[in-house]
Amino acid sequence: MSNRTAIPRDKVLYVRDHCLCLATQRAARALARRFDAALRPLGITNWQFSLLMSLNRPEPVSMSSVVALLGLDRTTLTGNLKPLERHGLVSITVDPADRRGRQLALTGAGRKLLRAALPIWESTHEDVDKLLTPAAADTVRAALCTLS
């Protein structure tokens, strides 16, 4: 082993080829780039689309329920909500049942944008699905749900 490398090359290649975390991160970044590009004409990212979709409910929703649904922490949610609120897509109000809490809702503009974004998301998702067999797509979804 060379003094310049801490780990033998075969181990590096093994990690590259077997690490589920690395493979998932690489796939997630590739998918995010694809969906970001598709949604760019609407001025939103794929993450913003998912966040807006999580708020598509008949009644305002608590931050806690969105945090649980999207699997993130409250600080990250707050940071991601700010630009959506600034653009008038989301309203954030005090929870009347618990004044310390906040309720989130889509505005009319947010609902309109989400309606425009959904066909783009569907078309992009169809393109992604074509890269996999239906059985493989179902297996990937099931495996990712098991891990999350």
Summary of the structure (lengths in Angstrom):
residues: 148
radius of gyration: 19.6
end to end distance: 38.3
largest distance: 65.4
contacts: 357
relative contact order: 0.11
helix: 67%
strand: 11%
